[in-house]
């Protein structure tokens, strides 16, 4: 049995897989709210006591940079140490990698039914692959195929690179966020909290009114969820505009990533937000920004671009990584 974990700032997802007929079969899974627990070990104890799994190996994808088998979790006051995990689980075959790297590991195994195609492009077999995922934060990871058919995995903290505006409105957004935070990373605009940052900018600097019913909803619920709901339903002009800016920025940043890595093997959009706003992503806003790279517009039309629909992609990727059949470790 393989234990796979996806550890984020908002939630921890755990799953048990078994290998059957050359593919992975999901046996069981559970979700935990990260901030209700003092650390990962407490969650593992609760899960294992309930499931009693006979584990052979385990893999943990975690939100943050991993160095020497340790990670200070981004957006959580946790330190996760691979040696502690080995002792806790009584296993030697345990791996700890970045959560977006884990999601990238799922890409070679996802069927067409679990992907939504934004652009077929011209797929190059053996081409480089990139994954960009907005959720609680913003993650990036890459797969570089080698001559043997295996993949070298490159993790990244590219979400914390500087936000680079393209338009007068985005320059104003940058100035607003710089005054608020001191420095503006891409994650400040392209994430769940980033969507709320855009919304606040529009209400404070562009004369969008916030009706009382919306003020109340924002106070009582996750602002990103509220803005998404009313933006998609066209119930609130400011929510609609914030969501449109978000999607446009998503496409632009995805295009930057495709140029930086020359992702002829495909650019994949992951994370929890994209499937929820898929109608707006497919409206043309995303791809218009993706294409807008000057003389490289023809090249951008060659890049396959797909949205990952399977919300367990990181778990699937982590389980395959633990098996070690496709990835250089």
C-alpha positions in Angstrom: 0.0 0.0 0.0 1.2 3.5 -0.8 0.4 6.5 1.3 0.3 9.8 -0.6 -0.1 13.2 0.9 -0.7 16.7 -0.5 0.1 19.2 2.2 -1.0 22.8 1.7 -1.6 26.0 3.7 -5.4 25.4 3.8 -5.8 21.6 3.7 -4.0 18.3 3.9 -5.2 15.6 1.6 -4.2 11.9 2.2 -4.8 8.9 0.1 -4.1 5.2 0.0 -3.2 3.6 -3.4 -2.4 0.1 -4.4 -0.7 -1.0 -7.6 -2.9 -3.2 -9.7 -2.4 -4.3 -13.3 0.3 -1.7 -14.0 -1.9 1.2 -12.8 -2.7 2.8 -9.4 -6.0 2.1 -7.7 -7.4 4.5 -5.2 -8.3 2.6 -2.0 -9.3 5.4 0.4 -8.8 9.2 1.0 -9.4 11.9 3.6 -9.2 15.6 3.8 -8.0 17.6 6.9 -8.1 21.4 7.6 -4.5 22.2 8.2 -4.9 25.0 10.7 -6.9 22.8 13.1 -3.8 20.7 13.8 -0.5 21.5 15.4 1.5 19.6 12.8 1.4 16.8 10.2 2.2 14.1 12.6 -1.1 14.7 14.4 -3.0 14.3 11.1 -1.1 11.1 10.2 -1.8 9.6 13.6 -5.6 10.3 13.2 -5.6 8.9 9.6 -3.6 5.8 10.3 -5.6 4.9 13.5 -8.8 5.1 11.5 -7.6 3.2 8.4 -5.0 0.8 9.7 -3.1 0.7 6.4 -0.3 -1.8 5.8 2.1 0.6 4.2 5.0 -0.3 2.0 6.0 3.3 1.0 4.9 6.9 1.4 5.2 10.1 -0.5 4.5 13.7 0.7 4.0 16.7 -1.6 4.4 19.9 0.4 3.8 23.6 -0.1 7.2 25.0 0.2 10.9 24.4 -0.7 12.4 21.2 0.4 16.0 21.2 1.5 17.9 18.3 3.1 14.7 16.4 3.7 13.1 19.3 5.6 10.5 22.0 4.8 9.1 25.0 6.5 5.6 24.9 5.2 4.5 28.1 3.3 1.5 29.7 5.0 1.7 27.3 8.0 3.8 27.3 11.2 4.9 23.7 10.5 8.3 22.1 10.0 8.1 18.8 8.2 11.2 16.5 8.4 11.5 13.3 6.4 13.4 11.5 9.2 10.6 12.2 11.6 8.1 10.9 9.0 10.1 7.7 8.6 10.0 7.1 12.4 6.4 8.0 12.7 5.3 5.6 9.9 7.9 2.9 10.6 9.0 3.0 7.0 12.3 3.6 5.2 10.7 4.2 1.8 9.5 7.7 2.3 9.9 10.8 0.0 9.3 14.5 0.5 9.0 16.8 -2.4 7.4 20.1 -3.3 3.6 19.9 -3.8 3.7 21.3 -7.4 6.4 18.9 -8.3 4.0 16.2 -7.1 1.3 17.6 -9.3 3.6 17.7 -12.3 4.4 14.0 -11.7 0.7 13.2 -12.4 0.7 14.8 -15.9 2.1 11.7 -17.8 -0.6 9.6 -16.2 -3.8 11.7 -16.5 -6.3 10.5 -19.1 -7.9 12.9 -21.6 -11.1 12.8 -19.5 -9.3 14.5 -16.6 -8.1 17.4 -18.8 -9.8 20.3 -20.5 -8.0 21.5 -23.6 -7.6 25.2 -24.1 -5.3 24.7 -27.1 -4.3 21.5 -28.8 -1.1 23.1 -30.1 1.6 20.9 -31.7 2.6 18.4 -29.1 6.3 17.5 -29.2 6.9 14.0 -27.8 9.7 14.3 -25.3 9.0 18.1 -24.9 9.4 19.9 -21.7 6.3 20.2 -19.5 5.3 23.0 -17.1 2.5 23.1 -14.5 1.2 26.4 -13.1 -1.3 26.3 -10.3 -3.1 29.0 -8.4 -4.8 28.1 -5.1 -4.0 29.3 -1.6 -0.7 30.3 -3.1 0.9 30.1 -6.6 3.0 27.1 -7.6 5.2 26.2 -10.6 7.0 23.0 -11.5 8.5 21.4 -14.5 9.2 18.0 -16.1 12.3 17.5 -18.3 12.3 14.2 -20.2 15.6 12.4 -20.6 16.7 9.9 -23.3 15.5 6.9 -21.3 11.9 8.0 -21.1 12.2 9.1 -17.5 11.6 12.6 -16.2 13.8 15.0 -14.2 11.6 17.1 -11.9 12.3 20.7 -11.3 10.5 22.4 -8.4 10.3 26.1 -8.2 9.2 29.1 -6.0 8.4 31.2 -9.1 5.2 32.3 -7.5 7.3 34.6 -5.3 9.0 36.3 -8.2 8.1 40.0 -8.9 4.8 40.8 -10.4 5.3 42.6 -13.7 2.3 44.6 -14.9 1.4 45.0 -18.6 -1.2 47.8 -18.7 -1.9 51.1 -17.0 -4.5 49.4 -14.8 -2.1 46.7 -13.8 0.6 49.4 -13.0 -2.0 51.0 -10.7 -2.6 47.6 -9.1 1.1 47.2 -8.6 1.4 50.5 -6.9 -1.6 49.8 -4.7 -0.1 46.4 -3.6 3.4 47.8 -3.1 2.0 50.4 -0.7 0.1 47.6 1.1 2.8 44.9 1.3 6.1 46.6 0.6 6.9 44.2 -2.2 4.5 42.6 -4.7 5.1 39.0 -5.9 3.1 37.3 -8.6 1.3 35.3 -5.8 -0.1 38.6 -4.5 -2.4 38.8 -7.6 -2.6 35.2 -8.8 -4.0 33.1 -5.9 -7.2 33.0 -3.8 -6.0 35.9 -1.6 -4.7 37.6 -4.7 -8.2 37.7 -6.2 -9.3 39.5 -3.1 -6.4 41.9 -3.4 -7.5 42.8 -7.0 -11.1 43.2 -5.7 -10.0 45.6 -3.0 -7.9 47.6 -5.5 -11.0 48.1 -7.7 -13.3 49.1 -4.9 -10.8 51.6 -3.4 -9.4 53.1 -6.6 -11.9 52.7 -9.4 -15.2 53.8 -8.0 -16.8 50.4 -7.9 -19.4 50.3 -5.3 -19.7 47.5 -2.7 -23.4 46.9 -1.8 -24.2 46.0 1.8 -25.2 42.5 0.9 -21.8 41.9 -0.6 -20.0 43.5 2.3 -21.8 41.0 4.6 -21.0 38.0 2.5 -17.3 39.0 2.3 -17.2 39.2 6.1 -18.9 35.9 6.7 -17.3 33.7 4.0 -14.0 33.2 2.1 -13.7 36.4 0.0 -12.2 34.5 -3.0 -15.2 32.2 -3.1 -17.7 35.0 -2.8 -16.0 37.1 -5.6 -15.8 34.0 -7.8 -19.5 33.2 -7.3 -20.9 36.6 -8.0 -18.4 37.3 -10.8 -19.4 34.2 -12.7 -23.1 34.9 -12.1 -22.6 38.5 -13.2 -24.4 39.6 -10.1 -21.7 42.2 -9.1 -19.8 44.4 -11.5 -16.8 44.7 -9.2 -16.6 40.9 -8.7 -16.9 40.4 -12.5 -14.1 42.9 -13.2 -11.9 41.4 -10.5 -12.3 37.9 -11.9 -11.7 39.1 -15.5 -8.4 40.8 -14.4 -7.5 37.6 -12.5 -8.0 35.4 -15.6 -6.2 37.8 -17.9 -3.2 37.8 -15.5 -3.3 34.0 -15.3 -3.0 33.7 -19.0 -0.2 36.2 -19.2 1.8 34.5 -16.5 1.2 31.0 -18.1 2.5 32.5 -21.3 5.6 33.7 -19.6 6.3 30.3 -18.2 5.8 28.7 -21.6 8.4 31.1 -23.1 10.9 30.6 -20.2 10.9 26.8 -20.5 9.8 26.4 -24.2 7.2 23.9 -23.1 6.6 22.1 -26.3 5.4 19.1 -24.2 2.5 21.2 -22.8 1.6 23.9 -20.3 -0.8 22.5 -17.7 -3.0 24.7 -15.4 -3.6 23.0 -12.0 -4.8 24.0 -8.6 -8.3 24.4 -7.1 -9.3 27.7 -8.7 -9.1 27.0 -12.5 -11.8 24.2 -12.6 -14.1 26.5 -10.7 -13.7 29.4 -13.2 -13.4 27.3 -16.3 -16.2 29.0 -18.2 -14.4 32.3 -17.9 -11.0 30.8 -18.7 -12.5 29.3 -21.9 -14.1 32.6 -22.8 -10.9 33.8 -24.6 -9.5 36.1 -21.9 -6.9 33.6 -20.8 -5.6 32.6 -24.2 -5.6 36.2 -25.5 -3.1 37.1 -22.7 -1.3 33.8 -23.3 -0.8 34.7 -27.0 0.2 38.3 -26.4 4.0 37.9 -26.6 4.8 40.1 -29.5 6.9 38.4 -32.2 6.5 35.1 -30.4 2.7 34.9 -30.9 3.1 32.2 -33.6 5.2 30.1 -31.2 2.6 30.5 -28.5 0.0 29.0 -30.8 2.1 25.8 -31.0 2.1 25.2 -27.2 -0.5 22.6 -25.9 -2.4 24.2 -23.1 -4.7 22.2 -20.8 -6.5 22.5 -17.5 -6.2 19.7 -14.9 -9.6 18.7 -13.7 -8.7 15.9 -11.3 -8.6 17.4 -7.8 -6.4 14.4 -6.7 -3.7 15.0 -9.3 -1.1 15.8 -6.6 -1.8 12.6 -4.8 -1.7 10.6 -8.0 1.6 12.2 -8.9 3.1 11.6 -5.4 2.1 8.0 -5.5 3.8 7.5 -8.9 6.8 9.3 -7.6 7.0 7.0 -4.6 6.9 4.0 -7.0 9.8 5.5 -8.9 8.9 4.0 -12.3 9.0 7.2 -14.3 11.1 9.8 -12.4 14.7 10.4 -11.6 15.0 10.6 -7.8 
